[in-house]
Amino acid sequence: MRNIKAVFIKQMLSFFKNPGMWGAPATFIVIPFAFRIFLGAEDMPIIVTQFVAMFVGISMIGVSGAFIVEDRSTMNLRFMGMAGVKPYQYLIGTCTTLLIVSIIANFLFAMIGGRGGIELVNFMVFSTGATTSMLMGITLRLIKGVGEFTPIIGILLGVGPSFAEVNETLTMIFSRLYTFQIQQGLREDLNTLDMSRLQVVLINMAVILVLFIVMNLRTGLDGEKMVKPA
């Protein structure tokens, strides 16, 4: 617990000290807020869902991946390992930091979109799918040769659901991905919770968690551990 707390505090300080980390999430909140001021509240629920998908796909993947890059470049991961910090403790501490950021951001999104009562509750339930992006951002940075493409993957997951709405082929592809299900789920009647959409989000999360475990066993968080040939 002490190690998790130490990682959490370190990541929270890193997040707020680095404009490159909090800049994108803040932008995705400010833009729909500006739309509400100038355009009114009529179309805000639809507009907000698009920005939630971009926030979840682009910001959360980018920021979580940035933590790995920063901690590797500053040798923090090596020092944490020497201090006895386990990979799962690093993962929990880092994701807890981003989960708090995500909860605050999604609450603001819900307010901008005019959600309240049970709609607000279900909005927040769907939005916690951002945890999948946190796992993905860290995991992608563990995969040699793929980590550099993390921003592109985030953009595809963030904006892809909007394009998928007007293209049948893209719908078939993105309907299996969590950002599409989150966006569509938030556009439906939030007085009830669509468990089938939530199930897809949870399956995505489980798959990425397994991939994280595999990559950690293969390379380690600091990129030094390698699998020995049989």
Backbone as CSV, one residue per row, in Angstrom:
resi,resn,N_x,N_y,N_z,CA_x,CA_y,CA_z,C_x,C_y,C_z
1,MET,0.825,-1.210,0.000,0.000,0.000,0.000,0.861,1.262,0.000
2,ARG,1.984,1.199,0.733,2.878,2.355,0.808,3.480,2.663,-0.558
3,ASN,3.844,1.598,-1.301,4.415,1.794,-2.628,3.401,2.407,-3.583
4,ILE,2.160,1.923,-3.510,1.103,2.448,-4.371,0.872,3.929,-4.078
5,LYS,0.852,4.274,-2.796,0.660,5.667,-2.392,1.794,6.551,-2.907
6,ALA,3.027,6.034,-2.838,4.181,6.807,-3.304,4.108,7.047,-4.810
7,VAL,3.728,5.996,-5.561,3.581,6.144,-7.018,2.467,7.130,-7.341
8,PHE,1.356,7.016,-6.617,0.211,7.904,-6.838,0.594,9.370,-6.630
9,ILE,1.266,9.662,-5.523,1.655,11.044,-5.225,2.627,11.564,-6.285
10,LYS,3.588,10.719,-6.658,4.579,11.131,-7.664,3.899,11.435,-8.996
11,GLN,2.968,10.570,-9.427,2.301,10.769,-10.711,1.362,11.969,-10.681
12,MET,0.713,12.190,-9.558,-0.168,13.348,-9.443,0.623,14.649,-9.566
13,LEU,1.775,14.697,-8.921,2.629,15.879,-9.014,3.154,16.059,-10.430
14,SER,3.544,14.956,-11.062,4.046,15.023,-12.439,2.977,15.536,-13.389
15,PHE,1.739,15.073,-13.182,0.640,15.471,-14.061,0.420,16.978,-14.019
16,PHE,0.314,17.524,-12.835,-0.012,18.946,-12.714,1.177,19.857,-12.991
17,LYS,2.396,19.322,-12.913,3.581,20.130,-13.217,3.870,20.180,-14.716
18,ASN,3.265,19.256,-15.469,3.573,19.134,-16.892,2.381,19.572,-17.747
19,PRO,2.448,20.777,-18.351,1.336,21.244,-19.199,1.055,20.315,-20.367
20,GLY,2.081,19.576,-20.799,1.875,18.639,-21.894,0.940,17.508,-21.517
21,MET,0.815,17.238,-20.211,-0.071,16.171,-19.753,-1.499,16.671,-19.544
22,TRP,-1.647,17.841,-18.865,-3.003,18.285,-18.562,-3.590,19.190,-19.642
23,GLY,-2.753,19.603,-20.606,-3.232,20.522,-21.641,-4.323,19.942,-22.526
24,ALA,-4.111,18.715,-23.022,-5.094,18.097,-23.915,-6.422,17.808,-23.209
25,PRO,-6.417,17.197,-22.019,-7.690,16.994,-21.319,-8.438,18.296,-21.070
26,ALA,-7.702,19.339,-20.690,-8.344,20.638,-20.428,-8.971,21.194,-21.701
27,THR,-8.280,21.022,-22.824,-8.792,21.529,-24.105,-10.087,20.841,-24.494
28,PHE,-10.147,19.517,-24.305,-11.352,18.770,-24.680,-12.555,19.145,-23.808
29,ILE,-12.303,19.722,-22.647,-13.393,20.192,-21.791,-13.792,21.623,-22.160
30,VAL,-12.797,22.456,-22.425,-13.050,23.868,-22.715,-13.837,24.058,-24.011
31,ILE,-13.525,23.262,-25.038,-14.180,23.450,-26.344,-15.697,23.220,-26.264
32,PRO,-16.181,22.091,-25.726,-17.640,21.943,-25.632,-18.277,22.962,-24.693
33,PHE,-17.543,23.396,-23.674,-18.061,24.444,-22.790,-18.271,25.734,-23.579
34,ALA,-17.317,26.037,-24.470,-17.459,27.225,-25.321,-18.643,27.068,-26.276
35,PHE,-18.816,25.852,-26.808,-19.962,25.593,-27.687,-21.277,25.853,-26.960
36,ARG,-21.337,25.420,-25.713,-22.572,25.614,-24.939,-22.869,27.104,-24.751
37,ILE,-21.826,27.886,-24.504,-22.011,29.329,-24.297,-22.534,29.994,-25.568
38,PHE,-21.938,29.632,-26.709,-22.261,30.328,-27.953,-23.411,29.699,-28.739
39,LEU,-23.622,28.382,-28.577,-24.654,27.700,-29.357,-25.880,27.320,-28.540
40,GLY,-25.787,27.402,-27.214,-26.905,26.995,-26.374,-26.830,25.521,-26.030
41,ALA,-27.847,25.032,-25.331,-27.807,23.675,-24.781,-28.484,22.626,-25.663
42,GLU,-29.113,23.046,-26.757,-29.971,22.126,-27.522,-29.220,20.902,-28.044
43,ASP,-28.081,21.099,-28.699,-27.359,19.977,-29.305,-26.186,19.497,-28.454
44,MET,-26.096,19.969,-27.235,-24.923,19.676,-26.426,-24.742,18.194,-26.084
45,PRO,-25.807,17.420,-25.809,-25.583,16.004,-25.493,-24.809,15.265,-26.590
46,ILE,-25.133,15.539,-27.869,-24.440,14.875,-28.973,-23.009,15.388,-29.093
47,ILE,-22.830,16.705,-29.004,-21.497,17.295,-29.104,-20.595,16.787,-27.985
48,VAL,-21.138,16.735,-26.782,-20.341,16.305,-25.630,-19.857,14.871,-25.796
49,THR,-20.706,13.977,-26.314,-20.293,12.578,-26.460,-19.103,12.442,-27.404
50,GLN,-19.048,13.291,-28.431,-17.905,13.250,-29.335,-16.617,13.639,-28.607
51,PHE,-16.708,14.639,-27.747,-15.524,15.077,-27.019,-15.153,14.096,-25.901
52,VAL,-16.142,13.410,-25.350,-15.836,12.372,-24.358,-15.020,11.268,-25.019
53,ALA,-15.438,10.844,-26.229,-14.697,9.801,-26.952,-13.276,10.248,-27.252
54,MET,-13.112,11.518,-27.647,-11.762,12.034,-27.925,-10.941,12.137,-26.651
55,PHE,-11.601,12.542,-25.568,-10.908,12.613,-24.275,-10.433,11.231,-23.849
56,VAL,-11.330,10.255,-23.939,-10.998,8.894,-23.527,-9.912,8.300,-24.423
57,GLY,-10.086,8.457,-25.749,-9.138,7.847,-26.675,-7.805,8.562,-26.764
58,ILE,-7.858,9.874,-26.955,-6.630,10.633,-27.202,-5.914,10.997,-25.905
59,SER,-6.629,11.653,-24.993,-5.981,12.174,-23.781,-5.511,11.074,-22.842
60,MET,-6.403,10.141,-22.527,-6.055,9.139,-21.531,-4.970,8.186,-22.016
61,ILE,-4.990,7.830,-23.301,-3.921,6.988,-23.844,-2.613,7.764,-23.870
62,GLY,-2.697,9.020,-24.316,-1.490,9.840,-24.412,-0.847,10.109,-23.068
63,VAL,-1.650,10.466,-22.072,-1.094,10.814,-20.763,-0.525,9.588,-20.057
64,SER,-1.245,8.481,-20.104,-0.740,7.277,-19.434,0.554,6.802,-20.079
65,GLY,0.625,6.887,-21.417,1.861,6.531,-22.105,2.990,7.496,-21.761
66,ALA,2.628,8.766,-21.570,3.631,9.782,-21.232,4.269,9.506,-19.879
67,PHE,3.499,8.933,-18.951,4.060,8.587,-17.651,5.193,7.567,-17.809
68,ILE,4.961,6.548,-18.653,5.983,5.533,-18.888,7.228,6.160,-19.497
69,VAL,7.019,7.008,-20.519,8.150,7.659,-21.197,8.946,8.510,-20.214
70,GLU,8.236,9.294,-19.408,8.907,10.154,-18.433,9.657,9.338,-17.389
71,ASP,9.004,8.304,-16.877,9.617,7.524,-15.809,10.798,6.693,-16.307
72,ARG,10.766,6.322,-17.585,11.919,5.630,-18.142,13.080,6.603,-18.359
73,SER,12.782,7.769,-18.939,13.841,8.729,-19.274,14.525,9.288,-18.030
74,THR,13.779,9.393,-16.938,14.357,9.922,-15.695,14.887,8.818,-14.791
75,MET,14.824,7.564,-15.277,15.284,6.400,-14.519,14.424,6.117,-13.284
76,ASN,13.254,6.759,-13.211,12.381,6.529,-12.054,11.915,5.081,-11.976
77,LEU,11.650,4.478,-13.142,11.197,3.089,-13.138,12.273,2.168,-12.572
78,ARG,13.531,2.435,-12.939,14.621,1.628,-12.418,14.739,1.779,-10.900
79,PHE,14.650,3.031,-10.437,14.739,3.287,-9.007,13.563,2.668,-8.242
80,MET,12.363,2.752,-8.860,11.193,2.153,-8.218,11.369,0.648,-8.081
81,GLY,11.894,0.026,-9.130,12.122,-1.411,-9.095,13.116,-1.785,-8.012
82,MET,14.177,-0.984,-7.883,15.177,-1.241,-6.845,14.594,-1.021,-5.447
83,ALA,13.583,-0.140,-5.364,12.949,0.148,-4.075,11.848,-0.852,-3.736
84,GLY,11.622,-1.826,-4.634,10.649,-2.873,-4.356,9.252,-2.616,-4.886
85,VAL,9.099,-1.606,-5.763,7.785,-1.338,-6.348,7.486,-2.398,-7.404
86,LYS,6.370,-3.083,-7.249,5.968,-4.124,-8.189,5.209,-3.506,-9.363
87,PRO,5.211,-4.193,-10.521,4.486,-3.661,-11.679,3.020,-3.362,-11.393
88,TYR,2.348,-4.248,-10.642,0.937,-4.012,-10.358,0.743,-2.790,-9.463
89,GLN,1.729,-2.524,-8.582,1.648,-1.340,-7.728,1.830,-0.070,-8.550
90,TYR,2.753,-0.118,-9.504,2.950,1.026,-10.402,1.682,1.259,-11.218
91,LEU,1.095,0.169,-11.718,-0.108,0.273,-12.538,-1.261,0.872,-11.739
92,ILE,-1.470,0.391,-10.522,-2.553,0.888,-9.686,-2.340,2.359,-9.332
93,GLY,-1.110,2.704,-8.934,-0.819,4.083,-8.560,-1.010,5.048,-9.719
94,THR,-0.542,4.651,-10.894,-0.664,5.505,-12.084,-2.116,5.618,-12.532
95,CYS,-2.815,4.492,-12.603,-4.207,4.507,-13.062,-5.121,5.219,-12.068
96,THR,-4.807,5.150,-10.767,-5.603,5.870,-9.780,-5.497,7.367,-10.006
97,THR,-4.288,7.841,-10.312,-4.090,9.254,-10.636,-4.971,9.668,-11.807
98,LEU,-4.911,8.885,-12.879,-5.665,9.219,-14.087,-7.157,8.995,-13.906
99,LEU,-7.521,8.043,-13.039,-8.940,7.809,-12.791,-9.563,9.022,-12.109
100,ILE,-8.841,9.623,-11.181,-9.339,10.833,-10.515,-9.500,11.955,-11.528
101,VAL,-8.487,12.120,-12.400,-8.569,13.138,-13.461,-9.761,12.859,-14.365
102,SER,-9.937,11.589,-14.709,-11.027,11.195,-15.608,-12.396,11.441,-14.974
103,ILE,-12.544,11.121,-13.692,-13.825,11.326,-13.007,-14.194,12.813,-12.986
104,ILE,-13.218,13.653,-12.668,-13.470,15.097,-12.647,-13.850,15.589,-14.033
105,ALA,-13.079,15.156,-15.048,-13.342,15.594,-16.425,-14.717,15.132,-16.897
106,ASN,-15.043,13.868,-16.640,-16.325,13.339,-17.113,-17.510,13.947,-16.362
107,PHE,-17.303,14.310,-15.110,-18.356,15.014,-14.380,-18.617,16.371,-15.037
108,LEU,-17.548,17.060,-15.428,-17.701,18.345,-16.110,-18.375,18.156,-17.466
109,PHE,-18.002,17.088,-18.181,-18.664,16.785,-19.456,-20.165,16.591,-19.243
110,ALA,-20.516,15.844,-18.197,-21.928,15.583,-17.911,-22.678,16.867,-17.598
111,MET,-22.055,17.762,-16.855,-22.684,19.043,-16.535,-22.879,19.887,-17.790
112,ILE,-21.866,19.909,-18.647,-21.960,20.668,-19.900,-23.074,20.098,-20.775
113,GLY,-23.211,18.766,-20.756,-24.244,18.118,-21.560,-25.616,18.141,-20.922
114,GLY,-25.737,18.735,-19.734,-27.032,18.862,-19.082,-27.550,17.581,-18.454
115,ARG,-26.651,16.697,-18.061,-27.069,15.443,-17.431,-27.250,15.624,-15.929
116,GLY,-28.245,14.968,-15.380,-28.488,15.039,-13.948,-29.201,13.784,-13.481
117,GLY,-29.251,13.564,-12.171,-29.968,12.414,-11.628,-29.381,11.099,-12.082
118,ILE,-30.257,10.152,-12.446,-29.815,8.830,-12.869,-29.022,8.905,-14.166
119,GLU,-29.327,9.890,-15.025,-28.557,10.072,-16.258,-27.103,10.391,-15.937
120,LEU,-26.879,11.207,-14.917,-25.523,11.541,-14.505,-24.801,10.301,-13.993
121,VAL,-25.490,9.506,-13.204,-24.890,8.284,-12.658,-24.466,7.350,-13.784
122,ASN,-25.361,7.082,-14.736,-25.047,6.183,-15.836,-23.998,6.770,-16.774
123,PHE,-24.014,8.092,-16.924,-22.985,8.773,-17.704,-21.612,8.490,-17.109
124,MET,-21.503,8.599,-15.787,-20.230,8.373,-15.116,-19.809,6.903,-15.196
125,VAL,-20.784,5.988,-15.134,-20.467,4.559,-15.238,-19.834,4.262,-16.589
126,PHE,-20.449,4.756,-17.667,-19.908,4.539,-18.997,-18.538,5.185,-19.151
127,SER,-18.398,6.377,-18.585,-17.164,7.136,-18.770,-15.974,6.513,-18.069
128,THR,-16.233,5.651,-17.069,-15.104,4.988,-16.404,-14.409,4.007,-17.344
129,GLY,-14.985,3.824,-18.538,-14.297,3.039,-19.569,-12.972,3.660,-19.945
130,ALA,-12.739,4.911,-19.493,-11.445,5.561,-19.726,-10.310,4.764,-19.100
131,THR,-10.622,3.931,-18.106,-9.606,3.076,-17.485,-8.965,2.171,-18.528
132,THR,-9.737,1.767,-19.522,-9.207,0.932,-20.602,-8.103,1.668,-21.348
133,SER,-8.310,2.965,-21.564,-7.291,3.774,-22.250,-6.030,3.911,-21.411
134,MET,-6.199,4.018,-20.104,-5.028,4.127,-19.224,-4.176,2.867,-19.345
135,LEU,-4.823,1.708,-19.300,-4.108,0.440,-19.449,-3.450,0.356,-20.823
136,MET,-4.181,0.821,-21.844,-3.665,0.722,-23.208,-2.444,1.615,-23.402
137,GLY,-2.504,2.849,-22.891,-1.390,3.766,-23.059,-0.107,3.220,-22.451
138,ILE,-0.218,2.656,-21.247,0.957,2.075,-20.581,1.439,0.852,-21.344
139,THR,0.498,0.003,-21.753,0.857,-1.242,-22.438,1.520,-0.981,-23.783
140,LEU,0.982,-0.038,-24.560,1.563,0.264,-25.870,3.008,0.721,-25.742
141,ARG,3.286,1.479,-24.680,4.649,1.978,-24.477,5.606,0.867,-24.054
142,LEU,5.064,-0.274,-23.660,5.910,-1.416,-23.300,6.289,-2.244,-24.520
143,ILE,5.541,-2.062,-25.615,5.763,-2.870,-26.813,6.782,-2.189,-27.709
144,LYS,7.922,-2.797,-27.856,8.997,-2.220,-28.658,8.549,-2.062,-30.110
145,GLY,8.771,-0.870,-30.670,8.412,-0.604,-32.056,6.981,-0.149,-32.243
146,VAL,6.184,-0.243,-31.183,4.776,0.165,-31.265,4.530,1.432,-30.456
147,GLY,5.285,1.599,-29.382,5.078,2.735,-28.488,5.076,4.071,-29.184
148,GLU,5.909,4.214,-30.243,5.980,5.477,-30.973,4.676,5.806,-31.684
149,PHE,3.865,4.789,-31.930,2.598,4.999,-32.634,1.432,5.218,-31.673
150,THR,1.744,5.310,-30.379,0.695,5.502,-29.378,-0.212,6.700,-29.677
151,PRO,0.339,7.883,-30.032,-0.544,9.027,-30.336,-1.482,8.752,-31.503
152,ILE,-0.985,8.060,-32.537,-1.822,7.760,-33.704,-2.949,6.815,-33.315
153,ILE,-2.629,5.798,-32.524,-3.653,4.853,-32.069,-4.695,5.574,-31.232
154,GLY,-4.236,6.501,-30.381,-5.168,7.282,-29.574,-6.106,8.118,-30.422
155,ILE,-5.561,8.744,-31.473,-6.396,9.564,-32.367,-7.433,8.699,-33.079
156,LEU,-7.000,7.524,-33.558,-7.937,6.618,-34.238,-9.074,6.201,-33.310
157,LEU,-8.738,5.870,-32.072,-9.765,5.461,-31.107,-10.645,6.635,-30.691
158,GLY,-10.062,7.845,-30.697,-10.816,9.022,-30.267,-11.778,9.571,-31.301
159,VAL,-11.319,9.646,-32.554,-12.168,10.241,-33.603,-12.854,9.185,-34.463
160,GLY,-12.338,7.948,-34.414,-12.914,6.882,-35.224,-14.404,6.664,-35.033
161,PRO,-14.901,6.669,-33.774,-16.338,6.448,-33.569,-17.236,7.442,-34.289
162,SER,-16.799,8.681,-34.446,-17.610,9.690,-35.140,-17.694,9.377,-36.625
163,PHE,-16.574,8.933,-37.223,-16.585,8.560,-38.638,-17.351,7.261,-38.849
164,ALA,-17.295,6.374,-37.861,-17.972,5.078,-37.978,-19.486,5.234,-38.070
165,GLU,-19.998,6.340,-37.568,-21.442,6.558,-37.596,-21.976,6.762,-39.011
166,VAL,-21.098,7.121,-39.940,-21.554,7.400,-41.312,-20.966,6.420,-42.319
167,ASN,-20.348,5.349,-41.836,-19.747,4.374,-42.733,-19.968,2.975,-42.173
168,GLU,-20.609,2.133,-42.979,-20.968,0.797,-42.504,-19.758,-0.062,-42.166
169,THR,-18.735,0.012,-43.019,-17.532,-0.795,-42.791,-16.846,-0.385,-41.504
170,LEU,-16.722,0.932,-41.294,-16.101,1.427,-40.069,-16.935,1.075,-38.845
171,THR,-18.252,1.059,-39.010,-19.129,0.678,-37.899,-18.849,-0.752,-37.460
172,MET,-18.674,-1.644,-38.446,-18.386,-3.047,-38.133,-17.069,-3.174,-37.379
173,ILE,-16.091,-2.352,-37.755,-14.773,-2.419,-37.113,-14.817,-1.820,-35.709
174,PHE,-15.336,-0.581,-35.627,-15.276,0.147,-34.367,-16.305,-0.322,-33.340
175,SER,-17.335,-1.020,-33.787,-18.351,-1.494,-32.834,-17.774,-2.480,-31.834
176,ARG,-16.614,-3.037,-32.152,-15.950,-3.979,-31.240,-15.004,-3.267,-30.274
177,LEU,-14.896,-1.947,-30.424,-13.953,-1.191,-29.614,-14.671,-0.348,-28.575
178,TYR,-14.024,-0.148,-27.450,-14.657,0.481,-26.294,-15.032,1.946,-26.506
179,THR,-14.224,2.701,-27.264,-14.553,4.120,-27.439,-15.859,4.297,-28.223
180,PHE,-16.098,3.415,-29.195,-17.349,3.471,-29.953,-18.525,3.165,-29.042
181,GLN,-18.379,2.144,-28.214,-19.472,1.751,-27.323,-19.748,2.821,-26.276
182,ILE,-18.690,3.485,-25.804,-18.884,4.572,-24.844,-19.646,5.715,-25.499
183,GLN,-19.213,6.113,-26.697,-19.874,7.229,-27.382,-21.341,6.913,-27.661
184,GLN,-21.596,5.714,-28.184,-22.975,5.349,-28.502,-23.814,5.193,-27.235
185,GLY,-23.207,4.626,-26.203,-23.932,4.440,-24.951,-24.351,5.768,-24.342
186,LEU,-23.499,6.782,-24.449,-23.807,8.092,-23.888,-24.840,8.843,-24.704
187,ARG,-25.059,8.413,-25.936,-26.051,9.076,-26.787,-27.446,8.478,-26.620
188,GLU,-27.511,7.319,-26.004,-28.801,6.666,-25.821,-29.498,7.203,-24.574
189,ASP,-30.663,6.677,-24.305,-31.415,7.066,-23.107,-30.658,6.595,-21.873
190,LEU,-30.090,7.535,-21.134,-29.276,7.183,-19.977,-30.096,6.958,-18.715
191,ASN,-31.405,6.908,-18.856,-32.232,6.535,-17.708,-32.088,5.050,-17.396
192,THR,-31.580,4.301,-18.393,-31.256,2.888,-18.190,-29.836,2.657,-18.683
193,LEU,-29.188,1.653,-18.138,-27.796,1.361,-18.484,-27.757,0.199,-19.468
194,ASP,-27.183,0.434,-20.652,-27.078,-0.603,-21.673,-25.928,-1.543,-21.314
195,MET,-26.254,-2.682,-20.737,-25.236,-3.609,-20.258,-24.462,-4.263,-21.397
196,SER,-25.093,-4.406,-22.575,-24.386,-5.023,-23.696,-23.226,-4.149,-24.151
197,ARG,-23.422,-2.842,-24.146,-22.338,-1.923,-24.514,-21.261,-1.916,-23.428
198,LEU,-21.689,-1.916,-22.197,-20.743,-1.923,-21.086,-19.916,-3.208,-21.090
199,GLN,-20.537,-4.293,-21.523,-19.840,-5.575,-21.586,-18.681,-5.515,-22.588
200,VAL,-18.901,-4.875,-23.720,-17.835,-4.731,-24.722,-16.673,-3.932,-24.136
201,VAL,-17.006,-2.872,-23.392,-15.968,-2.051,-22.747,-15.152,-2.899,-21.789
202,LEU,-15.820,-3.710,-20.984,-15.130,-4.540,-19.992,-14.286,-5.623,-20.649
203,ILE,-14.764,-6.176,-21.768,-13.984,-7.184,-22.496,-12.710,-6.548,-23.049
204,ASN,-12.842,-5.349,-23.627,-11.664,-4.614,-24.109,-10.666,-4.409,-22.980
205,MET,-11.179,-4.023,-21.812,-10.323,-3.764,-20.661,-9.580,-5.033,-20.238
206,ALA,-10.278,-6.150,-20.214,-9.675,-7.421,-19.810,-8.580,-7.847,-20.787
207,VAL,-8.837,-7.687,-22.078,-7.853,-8.068,-23.100,-6.577,-7.240,-22.949
208,ILE,-6.736,-5.936,-22.737,-5.571,-5.051,-22.611,-4.817,-5.342,-21.310
209,LEU,-5.539,-5.688,-20.246,-4.884,-6.034,-18.984,-4.021,-7.281,-19.158
210,VAL,-4.538,-8.275,-19.866,-3.762,-9.490,-20.135,-2.518,-9.144,-20.953
211,LEU,-2.689,-8.259,-21.947,-1.556,-7.849,-22.780,-0.501,-7.126,-21.943
212,PHE,-0.959,-6.300,-20.984,-0.018,-5.622,-20.085,0.807,-6.638,-19.296
213,ILE,0.138,-7.650,-18.765,0.832,-8.672,-17.968,1.867,-9.392,-18.828
214,VAL,1.467,-9.746,-20.051,2.382,-10.446,-20.960,3.598,-9.583,-21.279
215,MET,3.352,-8.294,-21.616,4.456,-7.408,-21.981,5.366,-7.117,-20.795
216,ASN,4.792,-7.044,-19.597,5.631,-6.814,-18.427,6.537,-8.012,-18.167
217,LEU,5.993,-9.207,-18.358,6.806,-10.409,-18.184,7.910,-10.476,-19.235
218,ARG,7.622,-9.921,-20.396,8.573,-9.988,-21.511,9.682,-8.948,-21.394
219,THR,9.317,-7.717,-21.126,10.304,-6.636,-21.159,10.482,-5.918,-19.829
220,GLY,9.513,-6.044,-18.906,9.571,-5.269,-17.676,9.159,-3.836,-17.934
221,LEU,8.794,-3.127,-16.895,8.353,-1.735,-17.049,9.483,-0.837,-17.552
222,ASP,10.722,-1.160,-17.168,11.823,-0.301,-17.568,12.454,-0.702,-18.892
223,GLY,11.875,-1.748,-19.518,12.339,-2.148,-20.841,13.607,-2.980,-20.840
224,GLU,14.075,-3.386,-19.675,15.355,-4.097,-19.605,15.202,-5.611,-19.539
225,LYS,14.104,-6.075,-18.942,13.933,-7.509,-18.782,13.574,-8.138,-20.127
226,MET,14.200,-9.192,-20.480,13.910,-9.857,-21.748,13.633,-11.340,-21.491
227,VAL,12.817,-11.931,-22.335,12.536,-13.356,-22.206,13.751,-14.149,-22.675
228,LYS,14.173,-15.084,-21.862,15.313,-15.920,-22.254,14.844,-16.982,-23.235
229,PRO,15.616,-17.235,-24.280,15.206,-18.264,-25.233,15.147,-19.633,-24.581
230,ALA,14.185,-20.434,-25.002,14.032,-21.760,-24.409,15.182,-22.669,-24.805
